[in-house]
Amino acid sequence: MVLRSGFIVAAALALGVAGCAKDEDINSFVDPTVPADQTYNEALANLDAGNSSEAKKKFAKLDRQHPYSNYAKKAGVMSTYLAYRSAEYPEAIARGKRFVQLYPSNAEAPYALYLVGMSHFRQINDVTRDQDSAKAAYQAMSNLVQRYPESEYVEDAKRKMRISKDQLAGKEMLVGRYYQERREYLASINRYRTVVEQFEDTRHVEEALARLTESYYALGLQSEAQTAAAVLGHNFPDSQWYKDSYALLDKGGLRPLENQGSWISKAGRLITGA
């Protein structure tokens, strides 16, 4: 193996003399005689000295030079961390996913997956914009919780899941209100329904039930409006949203009344009163 690599390096040098290769091409060849621990320690020293770019090169070199060593595995995690710390989130995501795929049983796999989730989390946009990053952050953190339930990162992963989920619900509410303001009630109902059925443990479910009461009432669907208000009152009896919904029905001579066969009633049983 050493002789073969040495032959390759020699050949590259010969080509360089002939003008057929650039200096950076020659430097890209790895000397397999450098011990893995030496390269790893050099990378750590660079990192401690604040030279992240050089440390990154050393970690990448380890991956090429000793791909099956424990040091290469450590380098894979450190490369993920460096990319995350430098806000190079797409690279951190790619490296973290690769590490978990290659070494799912490694002790550092939970951390690599956590960095993937955090890389998505750091890219979450304002609720007025697309929420692809919130969805990806939730999925990555959920994957961490399910695959590595004993990990030290689980508790924070759960917090990030709640925040991401709340963000997704907020987006649905924003779009729902947009349609409702334009009296496109069926479209608004679909958005509020998503919040009640899929994001029942977020802070937005309270308003969603009130908006459902308003939208169904505007369409003349009294039973559904009464059911939405009844479920709202059951879960949030002291809420201003419930008081407003109650007043709206009262104006039309109605009262909150739950129809047990309604989808709202079934979904309401899952609401946690968050």
C-alpha positions in Angstrom: 0.0 0.0 0.0 2.8 2.4 0.9 4.8 1.6 -2.2 1.8 2.0 -4.4 0.9 5.4 -2.9 4.6 6.4 -3.1 4.5 5.5 -6.8 1.4 7.7 -7.3 3.1 10.7 -5.6 6.2 10.2 -7.6 4.2 10.0 -10.8 2.4 13.2 -9.9 5.7 15.0 -9.2 7.0 13.9 -12.6 3.9 15.2 -14.3 4.3 18.5 -12.5 7.9 18.9 -13.7 6.6 18.3 -17.2 4.0 21.0 -16.8 1.1 18.6 -16.8 -0.1 19.3 -13.2 -0.5 22.3 -11.0 1.1 22.7 -7.6 -2.2 22.4 -5.8 -2.8 19.0 -7.6 0.4 17.7 -6.2 -0.3 18.9 -2.7 -3.7 17.2 -2.8 -2.1 13.8 -2.6 -2.1 12.3 0.8 1.0 10.8 2.4 -0.2 7.6 4.1 2.9 7.5 6.2 1.6 10.3 8.5 0.0 8.6 11.5 -3.7 9.2 12.0 -3.2 10.4 15.6 -0.6 12.9 14.5 -2.9 14.5 11.9 -5.8 14.5 14.3 -3.8 16.2 17.1 -2.5 18.7 14.6 -6.1 19.5 13.7 -7.0 20.0 17.3 -4.0 22.2 17.9 -5.1 24.4 14.9 -8.6 24.5 16.3 -7.3 25.6 19.8 -5.2 28.2 18.1 -8.2 29.6 16.3 -7.2 28.4 12.9 -10.4 26.8 11.9 -9.7 26.6 8.2 -6.4 24.7 8.7 -8.1 22.4 11.2 -10.8 21.7 8.7 -8.2 20.7 6.1 -6.6 18.4 8.6 -9.9 16.7 9.4 -10.6 16.3 5.7 -7.2 14.9 5.2 -7.8 12.3 7.9 -11.0 11.2 6.1 -9.0 10.6 2.9 -5.9 9.2 4.6 -7.3 6.8 7.2 -11.0 6.4 6.2 -11.6 3.4 8.4 -9.9 4.6 11.5 -11.4 5.8 14.7 -9.7 9.1 14.1 -11.5 9.5 10.8 -14.8 9.0 12.6 -13.8 11.7 15.1 -12.8 13.9 12.3 -16.1 13.4 10.6 -17.9 14.7 13.7 -15.5 17.6 14.1 -15.9 18.6 10.5 -19.6 18.7 11.0 -19.2 20.8 14.1 -16.8 23.2 12.3 -19.2 23.7 9.4 -22.1 24.3 11.9 -20.0 26.8 13.9 -19.1 28.6 10.8 -22.8 28.8 9.8 -22.0 26.6 6.7 -25.3 24.9 7.4 -25.8 22.9 4.1 -22.3 21.4 4.6 -22.9 20.6 8.2 -26.2 18.9 7.3 -24.5 16.9 4.6 -21.6 15.8 6.8 -23.8 15.0 9.8 -26.1 12.9 7.7 -23.2 11.1 6.1 -21.7 10.3 9.5 -25.0 8.9 11.0 -25.5 6.9 7.8 -22.0 5.4 8.0 -21.8 5.0 11.8 -25.3 4.8 13.3 -24.0 2.9 16.3 -21.1 5.3 17.0 -21.2 7.1 20.4 -21.0 10.4 18.5 -23.9 9.7 16.1 -26.5 11.4 18.4 -24.4 14.5 18.4 -23.9 14.5 14.6 -27.7 14.2 14.2 -28.2 16.9 16.7 -26.0 19.2 14.6 -28.0 18.3 11.6 -31.2 19.4 13.4 -29.6 22.6 14.7 -28.3 23.5 11.3 -31.9 23.3 10.0 -33.2 25.1 13.1 -30.8 28.0 12.6 -32.2 28.6 9.2 -35.8 28.9 10.2 -37.4 31.9 8.6 -39.9 34.4 9.8 -43.4 32.9 9.8 -44.3 35.1 6.7 -41.8 33.1 4.6 -41.5 29.4 3.8 -41.1 27.0 6.6 -39.1 24.2 5.0 -36.3 24.6 7.5 -38.8 24.4 10.4 -40.1 21.1 9.0 -36.6 19.7 8.4 -35.5 20.7 11.9 -38.6 19.0 13.5 -37.9 15.8 11.5 -34.2 15.7 12.4 -34.8 16.3 16.1 -37.7 13.8 16.1 -35.3 11.3 14.5 -32.8 11.9 17.2 -35.4 11.4 20.0 -36.6 8.2 18.4 -33.3 6.6 17.6 -31.2 7.8 20.6 -33.7 8.2 23.4 -31.0 8.1 26.1 -28.9 10.8 24.5 -28.0 13.9 26.4 -29.3 15.9 23.5 -32.8 14.6 23.7 -34.3 17.2 26.0 -33.0 20.1 23.9 -34.1 18.3 20.8 -37.7 18.1 22.2 -37.6 21.8 22.9 -36.5 22.5 19.4 -39.3 20.3 18.1 -41.9 22.3 20.0 -40.5 25.5 18.7 -40.4 24.2 15.1 -43.9 22.8 15.4 -45.2 26.1 16.7 -43.6 27.8 13.8 -45.3 25.5 11.3 -48.7 26.1 13.1 -48.1 29.8 13.0 -47.6 29.6 9.2 -50.9 27.8 8.8 -52.7 30.4 10.9 -51.2 33.2 8.9 -52.5 31.7 5.6 -55.8 30.9 7.2 -56.4 34.4 8.4 -55.4 35.6 4.9 -58.2 33.6 3.3 -60.7 34.4 6.0 -60.2 38.1 5.6 -61.0 37.6 1.9 -64.1 35.6 2.8 -62.7 32.5 1.2 -64.0 30.5 4.2 -63.5 27.0 2.9 -59.8 27.7 2.2 -59.4 29.2 5.7 -61.2 26.2 7.3 -58.7 23.8 5.7 -55.8 25.7 7.3 -57.3 26.0 10.7 -58.2 22.3 10.5 -54.6 21.5 9.9 -53.6 23.3 13.1 -56.3 21.5 15.2 -55.5 18.1 13.8 -51.7 18.2 13.4 -50.5 20.9 15.8 -52.9 20.3 18.6 -50.3 20.9 21.3 -49.2 24.3 20.1 -50.3 27.7 21.4 -52.1 28.3 18.1 -54.9 25.7 18.5 -56.9 28.0 20.7 -57.2 30.7 18.1 -57.7 28.1 15.4 -60.8 26.8 17.1 -62.2 30.4 17.5 -61.4 31.0 13.8 -63.2 27.8 12.9 -66.2 29.0 14.8 -66.2 32.3 12.9 -65.6 30.7 9.5 -68.3 28.0 9.9 -70.7 30.6 11.3 -70.1 32.8 8.2 -70.9 29.9 6.0 -74.1 29.1 7.9 -72.9 25.8 9.1 -74.2 26.2 12.6 -73.6 22.7 14.0 -69.9 22.9 13.1 -69.6 26.4 14.5 -71.2 25.3 17.7 -69.0 22.3 18.0 -65.8 24.3 17.4 -66.9 26.7 20.2 -67.8 23.9 22.5 -64.4 22.2 22.1 -62.8 25.6 22.6 -64.7 26.1 25.8 -63.9 22.6 27.1 -60.2 23.0 26.6 -59.8 26.8 27.2 -62.8 27.8 29.4 -61.2 31.1 30.6 -59.9 32.1 27.1 -60.8 35.4 25.5 -61.1 33.5 22.3 -63.9 31.4 23.9 -65.7 34.5 25.2 -65.6 36.0 21.7 -66.8 32.8 20.1 -69.6 32.4 22.7 -70.7 36.0 22.0 -70.7 35.4 18.3 -73.0 32.4 18.6 -75.2 34.2 21.2 -75.8 37.0 18.7 -77.4 34.4 16.4 -79.4 32.8 19.2 -77.0 29.8 19.4 -74.9 28.2 22.2 -71.8 26.0 22.1 -73.0 22.5 21.5 -70.7 19.6 20.6 -71.6 17.2 17.8 -69.8 14.0 18.7 -69.7 12.9 15.1 -67.8 16.0 13.9 -64.2 15.9 13.0 -63.7 18.8 15.4 -65.0 16.8 18.3 -62.7 13.9 17.5 -59.7 16.2 17.1 -60.6 18.0 20.3 -60.0 14.9 22.3 -56.3 15.1 21.5 -55.9 18.8 22.4 -53.6 19.2 25.4 -54.6 22.7 26.3 -51.1 24.0 25.5 
